[in-house]
Amino acid sequence: MNNKRFNPYKRLHEESSVQDILGKMISGYNLEKGIDKLNVREAWIKLLGPGIAAYTQQVELRKDTLFVSLSSNVLREELSYGLDKIIRMINEDLNKEIIKKIILR
């Protein structure tokens, strides 16, 4: 059994960049899923713009499904036609495949 965990007291090489150290801490403390949830929410607002963000009540990532609550039935209907494109845009923005499905509520 490989039990390599991040040890905050273990000295890292001085050549390590801040990004490398943060990456090791994130994976060592299993924070990646929480950070993905925040990044997905920010990407939704950034990519879909302030007009759609104004009608967005909640954005929640559960496993590989993004649940989005909207206050407008008309907007929900319009967005439902472009879900594949939205999934692609968010995944490309985050540089990894996090979302496989979007459910609009």
C-alpha positions as CSV (number, residue, x, y, z in Angstrom):
1,M,0.0,0.0,0.0
2,N,1.5,3.3,-1.1
3,N,0.7,5.8,1.7
4,K,2.5,8.9,0.5
5,R,0.8,12.0,1.9
6,F,1.8,15.5,1.9
7,N,3.9,16.3,5.0
8,P,3.8,20.0,5.7
9,Y,6.9,19.7,7.9
10,K,9.0,18.0,5.2
11,R,11.4,20.5,3.8
12,L,11.0,21.1,0.0
13,H,13.8,22.0,-2.3
14,E,14.5,25.7,-2.5
15,E,14.2,25.5,-6.3
16,S,10.5,24.6,-6.0
17,S,8.2,27.2,-7.3
18,V,5.2,28.5,-5.3
19,Q,2.9,26.9,-7.8
20,D,4.6,23.5,-7.3
21,I,4.3,23.8,-3.6
22,L,0.7,24.8,-3.7
23,G,-0.1,22.0,-6.1
24,K,1.5,19.5,-3.7
25,M,-0.5,20.9,-0.8
26,I,-3.7,20.8,-2.7
27,S,-3.3,17.2,-3.7
28,G,-1.8,16.2,-0.3
29,Y,-4.7,17.5,1.6
30,N,-7.3,16.3,-0.9
31,L,-8.5,19.9,-1.7
32,E,-8.8,19.5,-5.4
33,K,-12.5,18.7,-5.5
34,G,-13.3,21.8,-3.4
35,I,-11.2,24.0,-5.7
36,D,-12.8,22.5,-8.8
37,K,-16.2,23.5,-7.4
38,L,-15.1,27.1,-6.9
39,N,-13.4,27.2,-10.3
40,V,-16.5,25.8,-12.1
41,R,-18.7,28.4,-10.4
42,E,-16.4,31.2,-11.5
43,A,-16.1,29.8,-15.0
44,W,-19.9,29.7,-15.4
45,I,-20.2,33.4,-14.5
46,K,-17.2,34.5,-16.6
47,L,-18.1,32.5,-19.7
48,L,-21.8,33.1,-19.7
49,G,-21.6,36.8,-18.8
50,P,-23.3,39.1,-16.4
51,G,-26.7,38.8,-18.1
52,I,-27.0,35.1,-17.4
53,A,-25.2,35.5,-14.0
54,A,-28.0,37.8,-12.9
55,Y,-30.6,35.0,-13.4
56,T,-28.3,32.3,-11.9
57,Q,-29.3,31.5,-8.3
58,Q,-27.0,28.5,-7.6
59,V,-24.2,26.6,-9.3
60,E,-23.2,23.3,-7.7
61,L,-20.8,20.6,-8.9
62,R,-21.6,17.1,-7.8
63,K,-19.1,14.5,-9.1
64,D,-19.1,15.2,-12.9
65,T,-22.6,16.9,-13.0
66,L,-23.2,20.6,-12.8
67,F,-26.5,21.6,-11.3
68,V,-27.6,25.2,-12.1
69,S,-30.6,26.9,-10.6
70,L,-32.0,29.7,-12.8
71,S,-34.8,32.2,-11.9
72,S,-36.0,32.5,-15.5
73,N,-37.9,29.7,-17.3
74,V,-37.2,31.3,-20.7
75,L,-33.5,31.4,-20.1
76,R,-33.5,27.8,-18.9
77,E,-35.2,26.8,-22.1
78,E,-32.7,28.8,-24.2
79,L,-29.6,27.4,-22.4
80,S,-30.9,23.9,-22.7
81,Y,-30.2,24.0,-26.5
82,G,-26.5,24.7,-26.0
83,L,-25.5,22.5,-23.1
84,D,-22.9,20.6,-25.0
85,K,-21.2,23.8,-26.0
86,I,-21.3,25.2,-22.4
87,I,-19.8,21.9,-21.1
88,R,-17.0,22.2,-23.7
89,M,-16.4,25.9,-22.9
90,I,-16.1,25.4,-19.1
91,N,-13.9,22.3,-19.5
92,E,-11.6,24.1,-21.9
93,D,-11.4,27.2,-19.6
94,L,-10.4,24.9,-16.7
95,N,-8.0,22.9,-18.8
96,K,-9.5,19.6,-17.6
97,E,-12.6,17.5,-18.1
98,I,-14.6,18.2,-14.9
99,I,-18.1,18.4,-16.3
100,K,-19.8,15.7,-18.3
101,K,-23.5,16.8,-17.8
102,I,-25.4,19.9,-16.9
103,I,-28.8,19.9,-15.2
104,L,-30.8,23.2,-15.3
105,R,-33.4,23.7,-12.6
